């Protein structure tokens, strides 16, 4: 059993109206609920302010994303229904005796693209140049800004102009691995989290005790099926340890993949005639961090400012070089990199336990979590073996 989490959580959003997209009445929203009565996850769709169980026809979200156009027709007469407000309340309280929200994916691999925005790219370079020491960040930031002439915005990655800029920066001694993937021909794509390890709305997200400089990363997450087709989208928090990755880019796994370091939700919104990949390509994703110390941080991730088209990120992940038979969720990167001081001048931002993190957008709703010590959070123990056992038992009971 995990030791108690001593981080005091701030009050979270609890009503369906606040969590759902503004136009939820015409959206096809798919999610997962862990139902203690069934002993496992149930695939659900949102109807009004209820979650309707479609698991009898669609065993996994991965299955549903293979034929998303049929999901809306998967509701059986007499299907189990969960009042969304009750599910949110249980999720917020950490009540595992009642149905609660899970991340809205299951068998999909969790992939992520990094350094896809110029603003956050410069912050990654700063982390590297100051070796993860937050106290040196402002000085390094000023030096790099002067070296690049203020901004690299508008440079097309892999272009002749990008190559020329690379030569100049090498001469000035500020070239780095982050600039290579930021303006070079190939994007950074890495595995963010193991299958089934992501957490959903209301869950705690983990900040390991070995990190003293870290931040949330509010991101658009594309849901891609086994054919490499983006079929929907959700919100994600790609929790980032700036001090760890800053020491060495080779510590990316240690910086990115820890207990409850991937949060997704609240639901997958399936693409349709009104909600398309072009819709999310211009989505404004808003972040608010509220600390128990009264601290407030606000930020925006404007997807329209991404330096590479979303389809190019998908094709860099899936293709003849790499297949995903169960599909994948793809974090697409963030423009947001906090420089606002929290405690000491020049010290920048870092999380404290109990921070309430709200990531919100018009078409995808709101993902809300609180931070806690990764070592003290509820351990991840429902993996692939448990999932297979659960599905096998459910199949037997159905017959």
C-alpha positions as CSV (number, residue, x, y, z in Angstrom):
1,X,0.0,0.0,0.0
2,X,1.3,3.5,-0.9
3,X,2.1,5.9,2.0
4,X,-0.4,8.7,2.5
5,X,-0.2,11.6,0.2
6,X,0.2,14.7,2.3
7,X,-0.2,17.2,-0.4
8,X,-3.4,19.3,0.3
9,X,-5.4,19.6,-2.9
10,X,-7.2,22.7,-3.9
11,X,-10.9,22.5,-4.8
12,X,-11.5,21.2,-8.3
13,X,-14.2,21.6,-10.9
14,X,-17.0,19.2,-10.1
15,X,-20.0,19.8,-12.4
16,X,-20.6,18.2,-15.8
17,X,-21.4,21.6,-17.3
18,X,-17.9,22.9,-16.4
19,X,-16.1,19.8,-17.6
20,X,-17.8,19.1,-21.0
21,X,-17.1,21.0,-24.2
22,X,-19.1,24.1,-24.9
23,X,-20.9,22.3,-27.7
24,X,-21.2,18.9,-26.0
25,X,-24.8,18.4,-27.2
26,X,-23.5,17.8,-30.8
27,X,-20.2,16.1,-29.9
28,X,-19.5,12.4,-29.8
29,X,-17.5,11.9,-26.6
30,X,-16.0,8.6,-25.6
31,X,-14.5,7.9,-22.2
32,X,-13.8,5.2,-19.6
33,X,-15.2,4.6,-16.2
34,X,-13.8,2.2,-13.7
35,X,-16.8,0.5,-12.1
36,X,-16.1,-1.4,-8.9
37,X,-19.2,-3.5,-9.4
38,X,-17.8,-4.9,-12.6
39,X,-14.2,-5.0,-11.3
40,X,-12.8,-3.1,-14.3
41,X,-13.1,-0.4,-17.0
42,X,-16.3,0.3,-18.9
43,X,-16.2,2.1,-22.3
44,X,-18.8,4.9,-22.3
45,X,-20.3,7.6,-24.5
46,X,-21.7,10.9,-23.1
47,X,-25.4,11.5,-23.4
48,X,-26.4,14.8,-21.8
49,X,-25.0,14.6,-18.3
50,X,-24.8,10.8,-18.3
51,X,-22.2,8.2,-19.2
52,X,-23.7,5.3,-21.1
53,X,-21.9,1.9,-21.0
54,X,-21.2,0.6,-24.5
55,X,-18.8,-2.2,-23.4
56,X,-21.2,-5.0,-24.3
57,X,-20.6,-4.1,-28.0
58,X,-17.2,-2.3,-27.8
59,X,-14.8,-4.0,-25.4
60,X,-12.0,-1.4,-25.6
61,X,-11.6,2.2,-26.7
62,X,-8.9,0.9,-29.1
63,X,-11.7,-1.2,-30.7
64,X,-14.0,1.8,-30.9
65,X,-11.4,4.0,-32.6
66,X,-11.0,1.4,-35.4
67,X,-14.6,2.2,-36.5
68,X,-15.5,5.5,-34.7
69,X,-18.5,6.1,-37.0
70,X,-20.3,3.2,-35.5
71,X,-19.7,4.2,-31.8
72,X,-22.9,6.4,-31.7
73,X,-24.9,3.3,-32.6
74,X,-23.4,1.1,-29.9
75,X,-25.9,2.0,-27.1
76,X,-28.0,-1.0,-26.3
77,X,-31.5,-0.7,-24.7
78,X,-31.2,-0.9,-21.0
79,X,-27.5,-0.1,-21.0
80,X,-26.0,0.9,-17.7
81,X,-25.9,4.7,-17.1
82,X,-23.6,6.6,-14.8
83,X,-24.6,10.2,-13.7
84,X,-21.6,12.3,-14.8
85,X,-21.8,14.5,-11.7
86,X,-21.6,11.5,-9.4
87,X,-18.6,10.1,-11.4
88,X,-16.8,13.5,-11.2
89,X,-17.4,13.7,-7.5
90,X,-15.9,10.2,-6.9
91,X,-13.0,11.0,-9.2
92,X,-12.3,14.2,-7.3
93,X,-12.5,12.6,-3.9
94,X,-10.4,9.6,-4.9
95,X,-13.3,7.3,-3.9
96,X,-12.6,3.9,-5.3
97,X,-15.8,2.4,-4.0
98,X,-17.8,4.3,-6.6
99,X,-17.5,4.6,-10.4
100,X,-14.7,7.1,-11.4
101,X,-13.1,8.4,-14.5
102,X,-10.1,6.8,-16.1
103,X,-7.9,8.1,-19.0
104,X,-10.1,7.8,-22.1
105,X,-7.6,5.5,-23.8
106,X,-6.7,1.9,-23.0
107,X,-4.6,-0.3,-25.4
108,X,-3.1,2.6,-27.3
109,X,0.6,3.4,-27.0
110,X,1.2,6.9,-25.5
111,X,3.6,8.8,-27.8
112,X,4.7,12.4,-27.7
113,X,6.3,15.0,-29.9
114,X,8.6,17.5,-28.3
115,X,10.0,20.9,-29.4
116,X,7.2,21.5,-31.9
117,X,6.8,25.2,-30.9
118,X,9.6,27.8,-31.2
119,X,8.8,29.4,-27.8
120,X,9.1,26.1,-25.9
121,X,12.1,25.1,-28.0
122,X,14.1,28.0,-26.7
123,X,13.2,27.0,-23.2
124,X,14.5,23.5,-23.8
125,X,17.8,25.0,-25.1
126,X,17.9,27.1,-21.9
127,X,17.4,24.0,-19.7
128,X,20.3,22.3,-21.5
129,X,22.7,25.3,-21.4
130,X,22.1,25.8,-17.6
131,X,22.3,22.0,-17.0
132,X,18.9,22.0,-15.3
133,X,19.8,24.8,-12.8
134,X,16.8,27.1,-12.6
135,X,18.8,29.8,-10.9
136,X,20.9,30.3,-14.1
137,X,17.9,30.3,-16.5
138,X,17.4,34.0,-16.9
139,X,21.0,34.7,-17.7
140,X,21.1,31.9,-20.3
141,X,17.8,33.1,-21.7
142,X,19.1,36.6,-22.3
143,X,22.3,35.2,-24.0
144,X,20.4,32.9,-26.3
145,X,17.8,35.5,-27.2
146,X,20.6,37.9,-28.2
147,X,22.4,35.1,-30.2
148,X,19.3,34.3,-32.3
149,X,18.3,37.9,-32.9
150,X,15.2,37.7,-30.8
151,X,13.1,35.0,-32.4
152,X,13.1,32.0,-34.7
153,X,9.3,32.3,-35.2
154,X,8.3,31.7,-38.8
155,X,11.2,29.5,-39.8
156,X,10.0,26.3,-41.6
157,X,11.7,23.3,-40.1
158,X,14.1,21.6,-42.6
159,X,14.1,24.6,-45.0
160,X,17.1,26.2,-46.5
161,X,16.6,29.2,-44.2
162,X,16.6,26.8,-41.2
163,X,19.9,25.3,-42.4
164,X,21.4,28.7,-42.6
165,X,20.3,29.6,-39.1
166,X,21.8,26.3,-37.9
167,X,25.2,27.3,-39.3
168,X,25.0,30.7,-37.6
169,X,24.1,29.2,-34.2
170,X,26.8,26.6,-34.4
171,X,29.3,29.5,-35.0
172,X,27.9,31.3,-32.0
173,X,28.1,28.2,-29.8
174,X,24.5,27.8,-29.0
175,X,23.4,24.9,-31.2
176,X,21.8,22.0,-29.3
177,X,19.9,18.8,-29.8
178,X,16.7,20.8,-29.2
179,X,17.3,23.2,-32.0
180,X,18.0,20.2,-34.3
181,X,14.5,18.7,-33.7
182,X,12.9,22.2,-33.5
183,X,14.0,23.5,-36.9
184,X,15.7,20.4,-38.5
185,X,14.0,18.1,-40.9
186,X,12.8,15.5,-38.4
187,X,10.6,16.0,-35.3
188,X,11.2,14.5,-31.9
189,X,8.9,11.6,-31.3
190,X,9.2,9.5,-28.1
191,X,7.2,7.1,-26.0
192,X,5.7,9.1,-23.1
193,X,4.1,6.4,-21.0
194,X,3.4,2.6,-20.9
195,X,0.0,1.3,-22.1
196,X,-2.7,1.7,-19.5
197,X,-0.5,3.9,-17.2
198,X,-2.1,7.3,-18.0
199,X,-4.5,8.8,-15.4
200,X,-7.8,10.6,-16.1
201,X,-9.8,13.6,-14.9
202,X,-9.6,14.2,-11.1
203,X,-6.6,11.9,-10.5
204,X,-3.4,13.1,-8.8
205,X,-0.4,13.7,-11.2
206,X,3.0,12.8,-9.8
207,X,6.0,15.0,-9.2
208,X,9.0,12.8,-8.1
209,X,10.9,13.8,-5.0
210,X,14.2,14.0,-7.0
211,X,12.9,17.0,-9.1
212,X,13.0,20.6,-7.9
213,X,12.2,22.3,-11.3
214,X,9.2,21.0,-13.1
215,X,6.0,22.2,-14.8
216,X,2.7,21.1,-16.5
217,X,2.6,21.0,-20.3
218,X,-1.0,21.6,-21.6
219,X,-1.3,19.8,-25.0
220,X,-3.6,18.7,-27.7
221,X,-3.5,14.9,-28.0
222,X,-4.5,13.2,-31.2
223,X,-6.1,9.8,-31.1
224,X,-4.8,7.7,-34.0
225,X,-6.0,4.3,-35.0
226,X,-4.1,1.3,-36.3
227,X,-4.4,2.6,-39.9
228,X,-2.6,5.8,-39.0
229,X,-5.8,7.9,-39.2
230,X,-6.4,10.6,-36.6
231,X,-10.0,9.9,-35.5
232,X,-10.3,12.2,-32.5
233,X,-8.6,14.3,-29.9
234,X,-8.4,15.0,-26.2
235,X,-6.5,17.1,-23.8
236,X,-3.3,16.1,-22.1
237,X,-0.8,17.1,-19.4
238,X,2.7,16.0,-20.3
239,X,4.2,16.5,-16.9
240,X,7.8,17.6,-17.4
241,X,10.8,17.6,-15.1
242,X,12.9,20.5,-16.4
243,X,15.9,19.9,-14.1
244,X,16.2,16.3,-15.1
245,X,16.0,16.7,-18.8
246,X,18.2,19.8,-18.6
247,X,21.1,17.8,-17.2
248,X,21.0,15.6,-20.3
249,X,18.6,15.0,-23.2
250,X,19.4,11.3,-22.7
251,X,17.5,11.5,-19.4
252,X,14.3,12.1,-21.3
253,X,12.8,8.8,-20.0
254,X,13.5,9.8,-16.4
255,X,12.1,13.3,-16.9
256,X,8.9,12.2,-18.7
257,X,7.8,8.7,-17.5
258,X,7.0,8.5,-13.8
259,X,4.1,7.5,-11.7
260,X,1.0,9.4,-12.9
261,X,3.1,11.6,-15.3
262,X,0.6,11.3,-18.2
263,X,-2.9,12.8,-17.7
264,X,-5.5,12.6,-20.4
265,X,-9.1,13.6,-20.7
266,X,-11.8,14.2,-19.9
267,X,-13.0,12.4,-23.0
268,X,-12.0,11.7,-26.6
269,X,-14.0,13.8,-29.0
270,X,-14.4,11.9,-32.2
271,X,-13.9,13.8,-35.5
272,X,-17.1,14.5,-37.5
273,X,-18.3,16.9,-40.1
274,X,-18.4,19.8,-37.6
275,X,-15.4,18.9,-35.5
276,X,-12.4,18.1,-37.8
277,X,-8.6,18.0,-37.6
278,X,-8.7,21.6,-38.9
279,X,-10.8,22.5,-35.9
280,X,-8.1,21.4,-33.4
281,X,-5.3,22.8,-35.6
282,X,-6.5,26.2,-34.4
283,X,-7.5,25.2,-30.8
284,X,-6.6,27.5,-27.9
285,X,-5.7,25.4,-24.9
286,X,-5.8,27.4,-21.6
287,X,-3.9,26.5,-18.5
288,X,-4.5,27.6,-14.9
289,X,-2.4,26.4,-12.0
290,X,-3.8,27.3,-8.5
291,X,-1.5,26.6,-5.5
292,X,-2.6,26.1,-1.9
293,X,-0.2,29.0,-1.2
294,X,-2.4,31.4,-3.2
295,X,-0.1,31.3,-6.3
296,X,-1.8,31.6,-9.7
297,X,-0.3,30.8,-13.1
298,X,-2.0,31.2,-16.4
299,X,-0.9,30.2,-19.8
300,X,-2.1,29.5,-23.3
301,X,-1.0,26.8,-25.9
302,X,-2.1,28.2,-29.3
303,X,-2.0,25.1,-31.5
304,X,-2.1,27.4,-34.6
305,X,1.5,28.5,-33.8
306,X,2.9,24.9,-34.1
307,X,5.9,24.8,-36.4
308,X,4.9,21.5,-38.1
309,X,1.6,20.5,-39.5
310,X,-0.3,18.0,-37.2
311,X,-0.4,15.4,-40.1
312,X,3.4,15.5,-40.3
313,X,3.7,14.6,-36.7
314,X,1.4,11.6,-37.2
315,X,3.3,10.4,-40.3
316,X,6.6,10.8,-38.4
317,X,5.1,8.4,-35.8
318,X,3.2,5.9,-37.9
319,X,4.1,4.5,-41.3
320,X,6.1,1.8,-43.1
321,X,8.8,2.3,-40.5
322,X,6.5,1.8,-37.4
323,X,3.0,0.3,-36.9
324,X,0.7,0.4,-33.9
325,X,-1.9,-2.4,-34.1
326,X,-3.9,-1.0,-31.2
327,X,-3.5,2.6,-32.3
328,X,-1.8,5.4,-30.3
329,X,-2.4,8.7,-28.5
330,X,0.0,11.4,-29.7
331,X,0.8,14.4,-27.5
332,X,1.6,17.2,-30.1
333,X,3.8,19.5,-27.9
334,X,3.2,22.8,-26.3
335,X,3.9,26.5,-26.8
336,X,3.7,27.0,-23.0
337,X,6.9,27.1,-21.0
338,X,6.5,29.0,-17.7
339,X,9.1,31.7,-16.8
340,X,6.9,33.5,-14.2
341,X,8.6,33.5,-10.8
342,X,6.9,31.6,-8.0
343,X,9.1,32.0,-4.9
344,X,12.4,33.8,-5.6
345,X,13.2,36.4,-8.3
346,X,14.8,34.6,-11.3
347,X,13.8,31.2,-9.9
348,X,10.9,30.7,-12.4
349,X,8.0,28.3,-11.8
350,X,8.0,24.9,-10.3
351,X,5.2,22.8,-8.9
352,X,4.3,22.4,-5.2
353,X,2.2,19.5,-3.9
354,X,-1.5,20.3,-4.0
355,X,-1.3,22.5,-7.1
356,X,-4.6,22.3,-9.0
357,X,-3.9,22.1,-12.7
358,X,-6.8,22.9,-15.1
359,X,-6.3,22.5,-18.9
360,X,-9.3,23.7,-20.9
361,X,-10.4,24.3,-24.5
362,X,-13.6,25.2,-26.2
363,X,-14.1,22.0,-28.1
364,X,-12.5,19.4,-25.7
365,X,-13.7,20.5,-22.3
366,X,-11.6,20.6,-19.1
367,X,-9.0,18.2,-17.7
368,X,-8.4,18.9,-14.0
369,X,-5.8,17.2,-11.8
370,X,-3.8,18.0,-8.7
371,X,-0.2,17.4,-8.0
372,X,1.3,15.1,-5.4
373,X,4.5,13.2,-4.6
374,X,4.9,10.5,-7.3
375,X,6.3,8.1,-4.7
376,X,3.2,8.5,-2.4
377,X,0.4,8.3,-5.0
378,X,-1.8,5.3,-5.7
379,X,0.5,2.8,-7.4
380,X,-0.2,1.7,-11.0
381,X,-1.3,-1.9,-10.8
382,X,-4.0,-2.4,-13.5
383,X,-1.8,-3.4,-16.4
384,X,-2.1,-5.5,-19.5
385,X,-2.4,-8.8,-17.6
386,X,-5.2,-7.4,-15.4
387,X,-6.9,-6.0,-18.5
388,X,-6.7,-9.4,-20.3
389,X,-8.0,-11.2,-17.3
390,X,-10.9,-8.8,-16.9
391,X,-11.9,-9.0,-20.6
392,X,-11.7,-12.7,-20.5
393,X,-13.9,-13.0,-17.4
394,X,-16.4,-10.5,-18.9
395,X,-16.5,-12.6,-22.1
396,X,-17.3,-15.7,-20.1
397,X,-20.0,-14.0,-18.2
398,X,-21.6,-12.7,-21.4
399,X,-22.1,-16.3,-22.5
